[in-house]
Amino acid sequence: MNAKRLKLVQIARKALGLDDEAYRAILRNYGGVESSADLDDRGFARVMDRFRYLGFVSDKRAAAFSPHDRIGMASAAQISMIRDLWAANTDGAPEAALNRWLDGHFHISALRFLTDVKARKVIGALKTWDARKQAKAGSTDREANQTAG
C-alpha cells in the first residue's frame, strides 16, 4: 500500500465522518484487513468502492465532472444519480462493473465520457431496470402470500 493510497483512504474516512468502529468494520468486511496499511490492490479497490457507495467523491473526480469545463457532457448530478441507481439495482456492484455495462449497452467506456444526452438515456434505462426489479419483487411477494393463504 503506497502513501498516496493510504492518504486517500484517510481522506475518504474523514469526508464520510466515519467513527473508528464503522471504519474498522469497512476495512474488515470489504478489505479483509484490520489496518489500511495492510490493504492489497483488490482490498483497496473494494474499500474505495464502498466509500463511493457511501457518498465519497474525491476532489480529483469532482473536478473531472466540473460543469464549467464540460459543456455538453453529463453533469455531476446526472453522474451521481447514475451511481445511485446502479448501486440500488446491483446491490453495490463496483464502478468497473458499471463501466462494463455502459460499454455493452451504450458504447461508452466510462462515466466521464457520457454526454448529457446519453446520460439521460442511461438514467432512463436504470430507472426502467429498477421498476422491473420492483415489479418482480412485488409479484414474488403476492405469489408467496397466495400459496400461504
C-alpha positions in Angstrom: 0.0 0.0 0.0 1.6 3.2 -1.1 1.4 6.5 0.8 -0.9 8.1 -1.8 -3.5 5.3 -1.3 -3.2 5.4 2.5 -3.8 9.2 2.4 -6.8 8.7 0.1 -8.4 6.1 2.5 -8.0 8.6 5.4 -9.4 11.5 3.4 -12.4 9.4 2.5 -12.8 8.3 6.1 -12.8 11.9 7.3 -15.1 13.1 4.4 -17.7 10.5 5.3 -17.4 11.2 9.0 -16.8 7.6 9.9 -16.1 6.8 13.5 -13.4 4.3 14.3 -15.8 1.4 14.7 -17.5 1.9 11.3 -14.2 2.5 9.6 -12.7 -0.7 11.0 -15.8 -2.7 10.0 -15.4 -1.5 6.4 -11.7 -2.5 6.4 -12.6 -5.9 7.7 -15.7 -6.6 5.6 -14.5 -5.1 2.3 -10.7 -5.2 2.5 -10.2 -8.3 4.7 -7.7 -6.4 6.9 -7.6 -4.7 10.3 -5.4 -1.8 9.1 -5.5 0.2 5.9 -1.7 -0.3 5.7 -2.4 -4.0 5.1 -4.7 -3.5 2.1 -3.7 -5.1 -1.2 -4.8 -3.7 -4.6 -8.0 -5.7 -4.6 -8.9 -4.8 -1.0 -8.1 -1.1 -1.6 -10.5 -1.1 -4.7 -13.2 -2.8 -2.7 -12.9 -0.4 0.3 -12.9 2.6 -2.1 -15.9 1.2 -3.9 -17.7 1.1 -0.5 -16.7 4.6 0.3 -18.0 5.8 -3.1 -21.2 3.9 -2.4 -21.5 5.8 0.9 -21.1 9.1 -1.0 -17.4 9.8 -1.1 -16.2 11.7 -4.2 -12.6 12.6 -4.4 -11.6 16.1 -5.3 -9.9 14.8 -8.4 -13.1 13.0 -9.6 -15.3 16.1 -8.7 -13.0 18.3 -10.8 -13.3 15.9 -13.7 -17.1 16.5 -13.7 -17.0 20.2 -13.3 -19.9 21.7 -15.4 -17.8 24.7 -16.3 -15.2 22.7 -18.2 -17.5 20.0 -19.7 -20.1 21.8 -21.9 -22.4 19.1 -23.4 -21.2 16.4 -21.0 -23.1 14.7 -18.2 -23.5 16.9 -15.1 -22.3 16.0 -11.7 -25.9 15.5 -10.6 -26.5 13.1 -13.5 -23.4 11.1 -12.7 -24.4 10.9 -9.0 -27.9 9.7 -10.0 -26.4 7.1 -12.3 -24.2 5.8 -9.5 -27.1 5.8 -7.0 -29.4 3.9 -9.4 -26.5 1.5 -10.3 -25.8 0.8 -6.6 -29.6 0.2 -5.9 -30.0 -2.2 -8.8 -26.9 -4.2 -8.3 -26.6 -4.2 -4.5 -23.5 -2.1 -4.7 -21.5 -3.6 -7.6 -18.2 -1.8 -8.2 -17.9 1.0 -10.7 -15.8 -1.2 -13.0 -19.0 -3.3 -13.5 -21.0 -0.2 -14.2 -18.4 0.8 -16.9 -18.7 -2.7 -18.5 -22.5 -2.3 -18.5 -22.2 1.2 -20.1 -19.8 -0.2 -22.7 -22.1 -3.1 -23.6 -25.3 -1.1 -23.7 -24.3 2.5 -24.7 -20.8 2.0 -26.2 -19.3 4.4 -23.5 -16.3 3.0 -21.6 -16.6 5.2 -18.5 -18.9 7.7 -16.9 -16.5 10.6 -17.6 -17.2 10.1 -21.4 -21.0 10.4 -21.1 -22.7 13.3 -22.9 -25.7 15.0 -21.4 -28.0 13.3 -23.9 -26.6 9.8 -23.3 -26.7 10.4 -19.6 -30.4 10.9 -19.8 -30.7 7.6 -21.7 -28.6 5.8 -19.1 -30.7 7.2 -16.3 -33.9 6.1 -18.1 -32.5 2.6 -18.6 -31.5 2.3 -15.0 -34.9 3.6 -13.8 -36.7 1.0 -16.1 -34.4 -1.7 -14.7 -35.3 -0.6 -11.1 -39.1 -0.6 -12.0 -38.8 -4.1 -13.3 -36.9 -5.2 -10.3 -39.6 -3.7 -8.0 -42.4 -5.2 -10.0 -40.8 -8.6 -9.9 -40.3 -8.3 -6.1 -43.9 -7.4 -5.8 -45.2 -10.3 -7.8 -42.9 -12.7 -5.8 -44.5 -11.3 -2.6 -48.0 -11.8 -4.0 -47.2 -15.4 -5.1 -45.9 -16.2 -1.6 -49.0 -14.7 0.0 -51.3 -16.7 -2.3 -49.5 -20.0 -1.6 -49.5 -19.3 2.2 -53.2 -18.3 2.2 
